[in-house]
Every structure is written in structure tokens, then in C-alpha cells.
Amino acid sequence: MLQRLNIAFLWALILTAAALGLSSCGAGSLPEEGTPDVTLFRNKCTVCHSWPHPRRHNVREWDHYLGLMKTHMKNRGLSIEPQEMETIRAYLHRNARRD
């Protein structure tokens, strides 16, 4: 009986962890859903990975990661126009986590 409870508990933990992992990796909706800015964000920021929720980082962190991603995209031969990067940056700043 105790072994059955332990197995059930373990499965509950696994399913909870999987659900939390999906929610942090782009499942669900974004702020400003349906706008051109979100469409651009989804199209450009899911070429290599699932989209992160804008509230995952604060403004300073987003600026750091956008710099890394710009270099990463260039190294992989992926293009992003300066205006597209600025639109994404402005979107992330508007919806970033407030510390």
C-alpha cells in the first residue's frame, strides 16, 4: 500500500513539473496577444527555441539577452532587421517583470 502511494506521489510530481515546464516555455498566451508586435516576437523568437514569457525577465535582463540573441542569430545566418529588433525590444520592455 505504501509503495502504491509513493508511486502515485511520484507521478503527481512528474506531471506537475511537466505542466510547469510547459507554462514557462511558451505554452499559453502572451500580453498584447493578437497584435503585430506579438506576431513578430513569436515569428522571430521561436526559430531556435520556444518563446519566453516577457515577464520572465526585467528590462535590464531583456536588453542583455537581446544582445546575446542578436549575435547568436548572426552566427547562425538568421536575419533580423534593426526595426524588428527595436519592435521586439519595446514589446519586451512594456511587458517585462517589474522588480
Protein Blocks (a to p, Z undefined) as FASTA:
>chain_A
ZZmmmmmmmmmmmmmmmmmmmmmnopacdehihiaklmmmmmmmmmmbccddfklpcfkl
mmmmmmmmmmmmmmnopacdfklmmmmmmmmmmmmccZZ
